[in-house]
Amino acid sequence: MNKLFRVITSVAMLVAFQQSAFANIIGMPRNLTLPSERIAFQTPTLAPLAFVKFCMRYPEECRKPRVAFRRGPVKLTAERYAMLTNVNRMVNVAIRPQPNLRGVAGEEWIINPAKGDCNDYAVSKRAQLRALGWPAHSLLLSEVVTSWGEHHLVLVVRTNKGDLVLDSLTGAIRPWSQSRYQWVRAQLPGNPMSWRTLTSRSMDV
């Protein structure tokens, strides 16, 4: 665990718990409901090439959980919602944007680098939320296509209030159905090595 990871994780925990009283007052967004906010998984598909290299670098991030029970959606309390918001914003600030100019073959997914692209933001958020106690099955790396045609990686968090998107392009936490992306593929809950295609949404939604 490097110094940056320890600092960001500690601050995220402190801020989340300090803001819990305020979060309990304002609550979560009222429009997060089930089941309309759920991602629909389709057919098995290959994982991104960079993900394979990522698993070789960070094997603990790609192991299938041994425990087969308690794999339901995480209960989204006000405190946990504040935690998601803090981690999303703090990682977005901590990593300096640097586009990948080497193409797909040159992609590397690095946890908590000083600079990086959308892939690094997504895997860093996943790692930090796991360190804060979020179960791996609720944290899904997901590939989308933006309205300007660029492939982009986000983190989808599965909760009892629906699937929420943590994105390097915004500090806001959005329900999956409100994200203006074309959805391509995502990790399958319970097995991070298994990826599925997704029912896509119109970018005009």
CORMOJO-V713621 format. One record per helix or strand. SS is the DSSP state (H for helix, E for strand). FROM is the first residue (numbers start at 0). LEN is the number of residues. Records with the same first field share a line. If there is no record, write none. Layout:
SS = FROM-LEN + FROM-LEN
//
This chain:
H = 2-16 + 19-7 + 48-9 + 58-3 + 77-17 + 103-3 + 117-14 + 135-3 + 175-3
E = 40-5 + 73-1 + 95-2 + 114-2 + 138-7 + 150-9 + 161-5 + 173-2 + 181-7 + 190-8
//
